[in-house]
Amino acid sequence: MGISRNILLWASDSPWMRLHVPKWKFVKKAIKKFMPGENAEDALAAAKKFQADSIPAVFTHLGENLQHLSEGLEVRDHYLELIDKIAEQKLDVEISLKLTQLGFDSSFEVTYERFKDITFKVREKLGNMIWIDMEGSNYTEKTLFFYKKIKSEFDNVGLCIQAYLHRTEKDLKDLMSIDGHIRLVKGAYREPADIAFNFKNYVDRNFLHLSKELLKIKSQKNIRVAFATHDEKICEQILRDAKHYSIPRNQVEFQMLYGIKSGYQKELAKKGYKVRVLISYGDFWYPWYMRRLAERPANVWFVLKNIF
Ligand SMILES: Cc1cc2nc3c(=O)[nH]c(=O)nc-3n(C[C@H](O)[C@H](O)[C@H](O)COP(=O)(O)OP(=O)(O)OC[C@H]3O[C@@H](n4cnc5c(N)ncnc54)[C@H](O)[C@@H]3O)c2cc1C
């Protein structure tokens, strides 16, 4: 893992940086590359534009690790209102969230009830899916347990799994026993070598291995599988593998972030593949933004350019 990636991921956790950096004007300007704005309305307007290019969206209201359990109630209510707005505007938008936004650090049960409220409304009003983000490895076991429990009550829930973790292949087998709906990512957090692959080529290799496994399972089971990567080489291999397993184009799904590989997103959608763009919004963007910089440290030059 590169030194610059390590420094940026360290900075994403630094309390001093979390407090001060979001106030710097040049950083505020640079963040526009990755998010359309801080309000739900900004995200809704962006989703409308993407929908015109046959690219539906996934929304995330940025936030994680609450100070008080009660704050999670506001997050729940925000999502409940958001669902009404999505339905009113007849947009094809799904929701993705971090369990720590709802209070996972303090109470499993309270988080479960809040998540259930959102999931129920998603099913009734939007008739689509809600996704659970996967956070750092100290949450993996707990999140898998949470997912299995909610999946036994609701089928419209998908889970993110991370190719950089050694354990993921085993977790995937386990998740397939409950017909889990899966979003595969490489992984965005700082993890020690005994838990995660520390070299990019190992992570890439494992992503490809797991994607093949998922496509094979998808050719036999009615599960939703989404590949969340901007790595064009990997995407092209997935397209070849999907063809090998005779999976129709409209069942091969990619999810990519707003502002990254926009041309490629449109190209895939035009060819008839399913592409969803993940649109993040909200004012608590600092740790999320630092992880985006860490994924591609060259982005730091883009931030610095905004000083001048
Ligand atoms: C929809 C979605 C949901 C996600 N959910 C989670 C989650 O729940 N948990 C989690 O740990 N991670 C999540 N991630 C992040 C993921 O783990 C990776 O950190 C991120 O996708 C970058 O990896 P990559 O697969 O694009 O490959 P990389 O090898 O990092 O990048 C491939 C190419 O994509 C482009 N690229 C990638 N990132 C950037 C960037 N930030 N800026 C500019 N160009 C870039 C570059 O051209 C790069 O060469 C999610 C990602 C997406 C797209």
The ligand as a Gaussian input file, in Angstrom:
#p B3LYP/6-31G(d) Opt

LIG

0 1
 C      -20.995000       2.332000      -5.768000
 C      -19.846000       2.165000      -4.837000
 C      -20.065000       1.789000      -3.523000
 C      -18.998000       1.617000      -2.655000
 N      -19.231000       1.182000      -1.383000
 C      -18.192000       0.884000      -0.582000
 C      -18.393000       0.317000       0.712000
 O      -19.535000       0.114000       1.142000
 N      -17.298000      -0.015000       1.454000
 C      -16.021000       0.187000       0.990000
 O      -15.065000      -0.162000       1.701000
 N      -15.802000       0.755000      -0.208000
 C      -16.836000       1.110000      -1.002000
 N      -16.598000       1.665000      -2.236000
 C      -15.238000       2.120000      -2.583000
 C      -14.376000       0.985000      -3.153000
 O      -13.997000       0.098000      -2.131000
 C      -13.089000       1.546000      -3.801000
 O      -12.338000       2.218000      -2.836000
 C      -13.345000       2.483000      -4.965000
 O      -14.378000       2.022000      -5.769000
 C      -12.074000       2.633000      -5.847000
 O      -11.664000       1.414000      -6.330000
 P      -11.851000       0.927000      -7.845000
 O      -12.493000      -0.407000      -7.774000
 O      -12.535000       1.931000      -8.665000
 O      -10.396000       0.625000      -8.373000
 P       -9.043000       1.418000      -8.387000
 O       -8.031000       0.421000      -8.787000
 O       -8.846000       2.171000      -7.102000
 O       -9.286000       2.460000      -9.538000
 C       -9.401000       2.086000     -10.890000
 C       -9.412000       3.360000     -11.721000
 O      -10.615000       4.091000     -11.443000
 C      -10.346000       5.491000     -11.354000
 N      -10.617000       5.916000      -9.955000
 C      -10.875000       5.129000      -8.876000
 N      -11.099000       5.877000      -7.786000
 C      -10.957000       7.163000      -8.171000
 C      -11.054000       8.397000      -7.488000
 N      -11.347000       8.461000      -6.193000
 N      -10.856000       9.532000      -8.222000
 C      -10.584000       9.494000      -9.534000
 N      -10.466000       8.343000     -10.241000
 C      -10.649000       7.194000      -9.566000
 C       -8.898000       5.672000     -11.724000
 O       -8.816000       5.893000     -13.096000
 C       -8.279000       4.342000     -11.370000
 O       -7.125000       4.057000     -12.100000
 C      -17.667000       1.846000      -3.113000
 C      -17.456000       2.206000      -4.438000
 C      -18.517000       2.369000      -5.304000
 C      -18.236000       2.734000      -6.723000

